Amino acid sequence: MEFYCSKIEELNKIAEELIKQHSHSTVFSFYGSMGSGKTTFIKAICNYLGTLDVAISPSFGLVNEYKTADNKSVFHFDFYRIKNNTEYFDIGCEEYLSSGAYCFLEWPEKVEELLPSDCVKIYIEIKNGERLIKF
């Protein structure tokens, strides 16, 4: 599916569509250049899922946990600063990704070979002043 988005408000409908289209998936990887809107889109998805916290980039800690109103966990990863696969294992990524909780991964290309094969891939790029979101 492809969506063009020119306003942040439009992300809410796209987030809803993503979760509905992939209702049996929990691991989502987000590809896009710096500033393309990965974190902003994840924020919209978390809002749709009803997280109590506002999603922010976990750049320095690698992972943030958000809770929903029914106390379910949602995990948000940012692998931009990961140095090697050892760090991936050290923070327990395998356990997070197999937990059944929603996991949203920014900069997944840094650990591509370690991701589950059923990971949903989302591509975000800026074209003519709009964001093109494909999944």
Backbone torsions as a table, in degrees:
resi	resn	phi	psi	omega
1	MET	NA	148.5	178.5
2	GLU	-130.0	139.2	177.9
3	PHE	-135.6	136.8	169.9
4	TYR	-100.6	136.4	-175.9
5	CYS	-132.3	120.9	178.5
6	SER	-110.4	-12.6	-179.8
7	LYS	-130.0	142.6	179.9
8	ILE	-57.1	-36.1	-178.2
9	GLU	-58.9	-28.6	-179.5
10	GLU	-69.4	-19.9	-178.8
11	LEU	-63.5	-30.4	-178.5
12	ASN	-60.9	-43.2	178.6
13	LYS	-68.1	-37.6	179.1
14	ILE	-67.9	-39.9	177.1
15	ALA	-60.5	-44.7	178.2
16	GLU	-60.8	-44.6	-179.9
17	GLU	-62.8	-42.1	178.8
18	LEU	-58.7	-49.8	-177.4
19	ILE	-66.9	-38.7	178.5
20	LYS	-67.0	-42.1	-179.7
21	GLN	-67.1	-27.0	-177.4
22	HIS	-123.4	51.8	-174.0
23	SER	-65.1	-19.0	-179.8
24	HIS	-101.0	4.4	-178.4
25	SER	-102.4	150.6	177.4
26	THR	-128.4	-14.7	-177.9
27	VAL	-112.4	122.7	-175.9
28	PHE	-128.9	128.7	178.7
29	SER	-110.4	138.5	-174.3
30	PHE	-116.3	118.7	-178.4
31	TYR	-109.2	136.0	177.4
32	GLY	169.7	158.4	-179.3
33	SER	-71.4	168.1	176.1
34	MET	-57.1	129.6	178.3
35	GLY	83.7	6.5	-177.7
36	SER	-77.5	-17.5	177.4
37	GLY	111.9	19.6	179.9
38	LYS	-59.4	-52.4	-178.4
39	THR	-63.9	-39.1	179.9
40	THR	-63.1	-40.3	178.2
41	PHE	-68.6	-42.0	177.6
42	ILE	-61.4	-37.7	176.6
43	LYS	-59.0	-43.7	178.5
44	ALA	-64.8	-38.9	178.5
45	ILE	-65.3	-45.5	178.6
46	CYS	-60.8	-39.3	176.7
47	ASN	-61.7	-44.6	177.7
48	TYR	-61.1	-38.3	-179.6
49	LEU	-76.8	-8.9	176.6
50	GLY	83.3	30.7	177.3
51	THR	-67.0	146.8	-178.5
52	LEU	-82.0	-25.0	-179.9
53	ASP	-97.7	154.0	174.2
54	VAL	-83.0	128.7	179.8
55	ALA	-69.4	131.4	174.8
56	ILE	-132.3	161.0	-177.9
57	SER	-66.0	128.8	177.5
58	PRO	-89.2	34.3	-172.6
59	SER	-46.9	-45.0	-173.1
60	PHE	-89.4	-28.9	179.7
61	GLY	-96.4	-5.3	-178.2
62	LEU	72.0	-31.5	-179.3
63	VAL	-145.3	137.3	171.6
64	ASN	-116.7	146.7	174.1
65	GLU	-114.5	131.6	175.5
66	TYR	-117.7	147.7	178.2
67	LYS	-110.4	144.4	174.7
68	THR	-92.4	171.1	-179.6
69	ALA	-59.4	-29.6	178.1
70	ASP	-95.4	23.0	172.7
71	ASN	65.3	25.8	173.7
72	LYS	-87.0	148.4	180.0
73	SER	-92.0	145.0	171.4
74	VAL	-129.3	128.4	-176.5
75	PHE	-110.6	138.3	-177.2
76	HIS	-126.6	116.3	-177.4
77	PHE	-107.9	147.4	172.3
78	ASP	-133.1	106.7	-176.4
79	PHE	-92.0	11.1	-176.8
80	TYR	-55.1	-42.0	-176.3
81	ARG	-97.0	6.1	-180.0
82	ILE	-67.5	135.9	-174.4
83	LYS	-92.2	-33.3	-177.4
84	ASN	-162.2	173.9	-178.1
85	ASN	-64.9	-26.5	179.3
86	THR	-59.9	-41.1	178.0
87	GLU	-61.6	-39.0	177.5
88	TYR	-56.1	-48.3	-179.5
89	PHE	-72.0	-35.6	-178.6
90	ASP	-62.3	-34.9	180.0
91	ILE	-88.0	1.5	174.8
92	GLY	79.9	31.9	-177.1
93	CYS	-57.0	-38.5	-179.4
94	GLU	-58.3	-41.5	-179.4
95	GLU	-67.4	-43.1	178.1
96	TYR	-59.0	-50.1	-173.1
97	LEU	-69.5	-22.1	178.7
98	SER	-100.9	6.5	-175.7
99	SER	-75.1	-18.3	-175.2
100	GLY	90.0	-6.7	176.4
101	ALA	-82.1	155.3	174.4
102	TYR	-64.0	134.5	177.8
103	CYS	-130.9	123.8	-179.9
104	PHE	-115.0	124.1	-170.4
105	LEU	-116.6	118.5	172.3
106	GLU	-95.9	147.1	-177.1
107	TRP	55.2	48.0	-178.9
108	PRO	-66.6	-20.0	-179.5
109	GLU	-61.4	-19.1	179.1
110	LYS	-71.8	-21.5	-177.9
111	VAL	-134.8	25.9	-173.1
112	GLU	-46.6	-45.8	-175.3
113	GLU	-69.1	-11.3	-178.6
114	LEU	-100.3	-6.9	-175.6
115	LEU	-79.8	150.9	177.9
116	PRO	-64.7	147.9	-176.1
117	SER	-66.2	-22.4	-178.7
118	ASP	-93.9	14.0	178.7
119	CYS	-63.7	130.1	178.3
120	VAL	-80.6	129.0	-177.6
121	LYS	-102.8	128.2	178.5
122	ILE	-118.9	129.6	-179.8
123	TYR	-113.8	130.6	179.5
124	ILE	-124.6	128.1	175.3
125	GLU	-141.8	155.9	178.5
126	ILE	-97.4	125.3	179.7
127	LYS	-135.0	120.9	177.1
128	ASN	52.3	41.2	177.1
129	GLY	79.8	1.1	177.5
130	GLU	-117.0	161.1	174.1
131	ARG	-96.5	131.9	173.5
132	LEU	-103.0	120.9	-179.7
133	ILE	-115.8	123.5	-179.2
134	LYS	-124.0	137.2	172.4
135	PHE	-149.1	NA	NA
